[in-house]
Amino acid sequence: MPGFENLTLAILIWVALVLAFAGLVQGALGLGFPMVATPMIAAVTDMRTAVILVLLPCIATTVAVICLSGPFMATLRRYWFMPLCMLAGAAEGARLFVVFPKFPFALVLAGVILLYLYMDHLGRVEWAFVARHRVASGIGFGLLAGLTEGAINVAAPPLLMYLLPLQLERNVFVQVLNLCFTVGKPTQFVVLTTEGGVTWTQWAATLPLVVIAAVSAVVGIRLRDRIDAKTYRRWLLRLLFVIALVLVIQYGLGVH
């Protein structure tokens, strides 16, 4: 298993702790697992190994959040189009990245996030048109989320900008987010298995990490139920600021 045989006990313990923390964040906020886990694991391994170690635990936490956040079928009936829009947007985003590899997609998204946060600070982001045209707005923001996913591997900000003005019940909010997240990682799994040289033995080696991440996600879900709506929204906005900051730093370091 190329890359795995070099993981020492100390690194494995670090990976387990990171995935436990990332699962907690995913369960509590409904997002953030790959953003937290991937760079922290890549710091002690390499990016390819980090992606492989994170992938199945990420899928597991996404499924756990969807299944344990209340009845799901009503959410699926109302928002089934969102992951399809993300698929279409991701294909176009990947194409744009190939055609314009030097374009500062990350800086543009960071600027949009900061503008959104500034408008929120001024109390001007309760966009009535989003609620009035839920489907049309969802299609637009879904395509945009897919576009940013395909171009710079970040989908959460456009989704949050769409969902926050809708003022959805929290469990529905989280389910819609994770419904959209179900698109990218399974596709990545198929590509890595069929074209990326990752074996079934390698995937099997990550199953204990799946258990760790899933259990911590369940704990996070229970914590989420204790967070009041105002605090939850404030944490999401702070996470958006962190994402914008990370995008700027990555661009400055040439990681784009």
Secondary structure, DSSP 8 states (H G I E B T S, - for coil): -TTGGG--HHHHHHHHHHHHHHHHHHHHHS--HHHHHHHHHHTTS-HHHHHHHHHHHHHHHHHHHHHTSS--HHHHHHHTHHHHHHHHHHHHHHHHHHH-TTS-HHHHHHHHHHHHHHHHHTT----HHHHHTHHHHHHHHHHHHHHHHHHHS--HHHHHHHHGGGT--HHHHHHHHHHHHTTHHHHHHHHHHHTS---HHHHHHTHHHHHHHHHHHHHHHHHHTTS-HHHHHHHHHHHHHHHHHHHHHHHHHT--
